Amino acid sequence: MKFFTLFFGFLNDIYQNKFLITQLTKRDFSNKYIGSTLGFVWTIIQPFVMIGVMWLVFTKGFKAGPVDGIPFIAWLTCGIIVWDFFANTISSATNVFSEYNYLVKKISFRIAILPIVKILSALIAHFILIGIAMVIFIGSGVEFSVYWFQMFYYMFALFIFLLGLSWITSSLQVFLKDISQIVQVFLQFGFWLTPIMWSYKMIPENFMWALKINPIFYIVNGYRQSFLTPTPFWQDLTSLAYFWGGTLVVVLVGVLLFRKLRPHFADVL
């Protein structure tokens, strides 16, 4: 009961501070490219250079062909744009309390909303990438489907997971600076352990549980089911239960850890 009280109180804080969140998000997005000639174009360049390199390596080097009848470039692009959003968000959100320490020291400001700024800032770039990805899908012969709009469900699901996870990493980072490096190590392992470059069907059925406890697998697979293989998100209730069960745990741990450590942030920062 107390958790739901805190949750609805948090939603009220978001509403009360919506203007400030909007302004901080705009500034955060623009600050990433201050002094850069190409500016936000780098948002597009970086992930698509990776897509281009991986496409060349796998199609020309390893002779990779269509995956389940889907052109490899479309299949690969769908996975990369999800991972780019996830990795960029958690990397920046981990340092959010240190970055906005001047707000952390204001007693009246609800700093629990700061990770939202980082998520929304990364979401702007994500929407740009999705738009370009749609062009690639259509150019690859993928037909438009009403299931494309299902991506908003998976986007919301990833948003909630990222919020809980960022409360954990950002709270710990205030006291343990190595958390940023630890997160980067986990991201490197996570990239290859998540079926972005390879098909999950390569995994024996009795090991599928290991994939299903990986929340990013659910999102990557969900984006592919939305854009490439039209499938309703409620068809696989087992994966849905795994994801939301794990996400609820992550959010709960994030809330409890943040509340426990929050009173000491100003002393350390």
C-alpha positions in Angstrom: 0.0 0.0 0.0 2.8 2.4 0.9 4.5 1.7 -2.5 1.4 2.8 -4.4 1.1 5.9 -2.2 4.7 6.8 -3.1 4.1 6.0 -6.8 1.0 8.2 -7.1 2.9 10.9 -5.2 5.7 10.6 -7.7 3.3 11.0 -10.6 1.9 14.2 -8.9 5.5 15.5 -8.6 6.0 14.9 -12.4 2.9 16.8 -13.1 3.8 19.7 -10.8 7.3 19.9 -12.3 6.3 19.3 -15.9 7.6 22.7 -17.1 10.9 22.3 -15.3 11.3 18.7 -16.7 10.6 20.0 -20.2 13.2 22.8 -19.9 15.9 20.5 -18.4 15.3 17.9 -21.1 15.7 20.5 -23.9 18.9 21.8 -22.3 20.2 18.3 -21.6 19.7 17.3 -25.3 21.4 20.5 -26.6 24.3 20.3 -24.1 25.4 17.0 -25.6 26.4 18.7 -28.8 27.8 22.1 -27.6 30.9 22.8 -29.6 30.2 20.1 -32.1 30.0 21.2 -35.8 27.5 18.5 -36.8 25.5 18.9 -33.6 22.6 16.4 -33.1 23.5 14.8 -36.5 25.9 12.7 -34.4 22.8 11.2 -32.9 22.1 9.6 -36.3 25.7 9.0 -37.3 26.9 6.9 -34.4 24.3 4.1 -34.4 24.0 3.9 -38.2 27.8 3.6 -38.6 27.6 0.6 -36.2 24.7 -0.8 -38.3 26.7 -0.3 -41.5 29.8 -2.0 -40.1 27.9 -4.9 -38.6 25.9 -5.4 -41.8 29.1 -5.5 -43.9 30.8 -7.9 -41.4 27.9 -10.3 -41.1 26.6 -10.3 -44.7 29.9 -10.1 -46.5 32.2 -11.8 -44.0 29.9 -14.4 -42.4 27.5 -14.6 -45.4 24.5 -13.9 -43.1 21.2 -14.0 -45.0 17.6 -13.1 -44.1 16.5 -14.0 -40.6 13.1 -15.7 -40.6 12.5 -14.3 -44.0 13.3 -10.7 -42.8 16.1 -8.9 -44.6 19.2 -8.8 -42.4 19.6 -5.0 -42.5 16.0 -4.5 -41.2 16.4 -7.2 -38.6 19.7 -5.7 -37.4 18.5 -2.1 -37.4 15.6 -3.0 -35.2 17.8 -4.4 -32.6 20.5 -1.6 -32.7 18.0 1.2 -32.2 16.6 -0.4 -29.1 20.1 -1.1 -27.6 21.3 2.5 -28.5 18.4 4.0 -26.6 18.9 1.7 -23.6 22.7 2.0 -23.4 22.8 5.8 -23.9 20.1 6.4 -21.3 21.5 4.2 -18.5 25.0 5.6 -19.2 23.9 9.2 -18.7 21.3 8.6 -16.1 23.9 6.9 -13.8 25.7 10.2 -13.3 22.6 12.4 -13.2 22.7 13.3 -9.5 26.4 14.2 -9.7 25.7 16.3 -12.9 22.8 18.1 -11.3 24.3 18.4 -7.8 23.1 22.0 -7.6 19.5 20.8 -7.7 20.3 17.8 -5.4 21.3 20.3 -2.6 18.0 22.1 -2.8 15.8 20.6 -0.1 12.5 21.6 -1.8 13.3 20.0 -5.2 12.2 16.4 -5.8 15.3 15.0 -7.4 13.7 11.6 -8.0 12.4 13.1 -11.3 16.0 13.9 -12.6 16.4 10.4 -14.2 13.3 11.2 -16.3 15.2 14.1 -17.8 17.9 11.8 -19.1 15.3 9.3 -20.4 13.3 11.9 -22.2 16.5 13.4 -23.7 17.5 10.0 -25.1 14.0 9.5 -26.2 14.2 12.5 -28.6 17.1 10.8 -30.4 15.3 7.5 -30.3 12.3 8.9 -32.2 14.7 10.3 -34.8 16.3 6.9 -35.2 12.9 5.2 -35.5 11.9 7.5 -38.3 15.1 6.6 -40.3 14.7 2.9 -39.4 11.2 3.0 -40.9 12.6 4.2 -44.1 15.1 1.3 -44.0 12.3 -1.2 -43.3 10.2 0.0 -46.2 13.2 0.1 -48.5 14.0 -3.5 -47.5 10.6 -4.6 -48.6 8.9 -4.7 -45.1 5.2 -3.6 -45.5 3.6 -1.1 -43.2 1.3 -2.7 -40.5 -0.9 -1.3 -37.9 1.3 -3.3 -35.4 3.9 -0.6 -36.0 2.0 1.5 -33.4 2.6 -1.3 -30.9 6.1 0.1 -30.5 4.7 2.7 -28.1 3.8 -0.1 -25.6 7.4 -1.4 -25.7 8.7 2.1 -25.5 6.7 2.7 -22.4 7.8 -0.7 -20.9 11.4 0.2 -21.5 10.8 3.7 -20.0 9.6 2.2 -16.7 12.4 -0.3 -16.5 15.0 2.4 -17.2 13.5 4.6 -14.5 13.8 1.9 -11.9 17.3 0.9 -13.0 18.5 4.5 -13.1 17.3 5.1 -9.5 19.6 2.2 -8.5 22.7 3.1 -10.5 22.5 6.9 -9.9 21.9 6.5 -6.2 24.9 4.2 -5.8 27.1 6.4 -8.1 26.9 9.2 -5.6 28.8 7.1 -3.1 30.7 4.8 -5.4 32.2 6.5 -8.4 33.2 3.2 -10.0 29.5 2.4 -10.7 29.8 4.3 -14.0 32.6 2.0 -15.1 30.8 -1.1 -13.8 27.7 -0.1 -15.9 29.9 0.2 -19.0 31.3 -3.3 -18.5 27.8 -4.7 -18.1 26.7 -2.9 -21.2 29.5 -4.5 -23.2 28.6 -8.0 -22.0 24.9 -7.3 -22.4 25.2 -6.2 -26.0 26.5 -9.6 -27.0 24.3 -11.6 -24.6 21.2 -10.0 -26.1 20.0 -11.3 -29.5 20.8 -8.2 -31.4 23.3 -9.7 -33.9 22.1 -13.2 -33.6 18.7 -15.0 -33.5 17.3 -16.2 -30.2 16.2 -19.3 -32.0 19.8 -20.5 -31.9 19.3 -21.1 -28.1 18.0 -24.5 -27.1 14.5 -24.5 -25.7 15.6 -25.6 -22.2 17.8 -22.5 -21.9 15.2 -20.0 -23.1 14.5 -19.0 -19.5 17.9 -17.4 -19.4 16.9 -15.0 -22.3 13.5 -14.3 -20.8 15.0 -12.9 -17.6 16.9 -10.4 -19.8 14.5 -7.5 -20.0 16.1 -6.0 -23.1 15.5 -9.2 -25.0 11.8 -8.7 -24.4 12.0 -5.1 -25.8 14.2 -6.0 -28.8 12.0 -8.9 -29.7 8.9 -6.7 -29.1 10.2 -4.1 -31.6 10.8 -6.8 -34.2 7.4 -8.2 -33.6 5.9 -4.8 -34.1 7.8 -3.7 -37.2 8.9 -6.9 -38.9 6.8 -9.9 -37.9 3.4 -8.4 -37.0 2.6 -10.1 -33.7 0.4 -8.8 -30.8 2.3 -8.1 -27.6 -0.2 -10.2 -25.6 0.5 -13.4 -27.6 3.5 -14.4 -25.4 2.1 -14.0 -21.9 5.1 -15.8 -20.4 7.6 -13.3 -21.6 5.3 -10.5 -20.7 5.0 -11.8 -17.1 8.8 -12.3 -16.9 9.4 -8.7 -18.0 6.9 -6.9 -15.9 7.6 -9.1 -12.8 11.3 -8.3 -13.1 10.6 -4.6 -13.8 8.4 -4.3 -10.8 11.3 -5.7 -8.7 13.8 -3.3 -10.2 11.5 -0.3 -9.6 10.8 -1.4 -6.0 14.5 -1.8 -5.3 15.2 1.5 -7.0 12.6 3.3 -4.8 13.8 1.8 -1.6 17.5 2.4 -2.3 16.8 6.0 -3.4 14.8 6.7 -0.3 17.5 5.2 2.0 20.4 7.1 0.4 18.7 10.4 -0.6 19.2 12.1 2.8 23.0 11.7 2.5 23.4 12.9 -1.1 24.1 16.5 -0.2 26.8 15.6 2.3 28.7 13.6 -0.3 28.2 15.9 -3.3 
